[in-house]
Amino acid sequence: MVLSEYKNIIEVGKMKKVFFIFVSLLLCSVISVSAMDLKTSLGTKQYVNCESIDYAIKYIPDNGKELSIIANINSSNPVYISVFKDNEPVTESQQITGNKSYTYTYTSTDDKYCVLTMKIFNAAKDNTLINADITAYQNHSYSSWALNFIYEAIKYNKIPTDLQNNYSTNITREDFCRIAYQFMDDYIDKTYVESIFADTDRAEINNLANIGILKGKGKNIFAPYDNITREDAAVILERMAQKMSIMRENESFRTFDDEASVSSYAISSVQNITRLCIMEGKANNRFCPKDLLTKEEAIATFIRLSGLQN
């Protein structure tokens, strides 16, 4: 084999390798996009030998994303199925013959949490028992661990409507403070307060600054659209805890392996807020002070904080 032919073989091999990598990346991209469109199961419940069935599921507003309830019926007789939203009927009673499936889909129109209940009972009223498998699915942007935190926050009107979405994304300093403001409702004088920052005039931020919860970044700058770091969130949360008179003197301080990377102004806040179990550390006993906080993590800290009120 001459040298020129050998070089050509190498070049063809390189081109095939590049093409293979390109196709692999393209397939990964397609798979990733498709996965984002899949509905996530909120769990399946089996009902065996029941006279009637009441299946309830919480709906968490998440940018108008749908929730579907699917009932697979196993009954020798027809059954009636109806759906209620917060105890008010949202469907007429549907008669379903035995061994069939029924699906109800709900999309929020008012951006409020609710409880949806599917009721099933024997249409013949002859004491025939019902079996069913019921599964709920919802497209959503929050992590499974955050569901109850978000549910409680929305239930008590602590998350502004326009922030009820994209829960797993990083939260800005402004949005963190807007939610904090809702949790400080009983501690704030809501009369007009003149803006002390040159880059924002939001009333929530000015009111929190007025009672000492916020200090900004110096030189009258608040940087509302910057994403908030974990250590800056700890500082604000500690001031909130002090204002709300939350104390746990018997808890010991926790030492993190990366404590040296915590800014000097935030070290006591990190110690106190983790001692109160309002914020948690990350893997390998690290606090990761410069990491950014997500919206769902912020909501979780506020729920923990409010749960410690005396």
Buried (B, 14 or more C-beta within 10 A) or exposed (E): EEEEEEEEEEEEEEEEEEEEEEEEEEEEEEEEEEEEEEBEEBEEEEBEEBEEBEBEBBBBBBBEBBBBBBBBBBBEBBBBBBBBBEEEEBEEEEEBEBEEEBEBEBEBEEBBBBBBBBBBBBBEEEEBBBBBBBBBBBBBBBBEEBBEBBBBBBBBEBBBEEBBBBBEEBBBBBBBBBBBBBBBEEBBEEEEBEBBBEBBEBBBBBBBBBBEBBBBEEEEEBBBEBBBBBBBBBBBBBBBBEBBEBEEEEEEEBEBEBBEEBBEEBBBBBBBBBBBBBBEBEEEEBBBBEBBBBBBBBBBBBBBBBEBEE
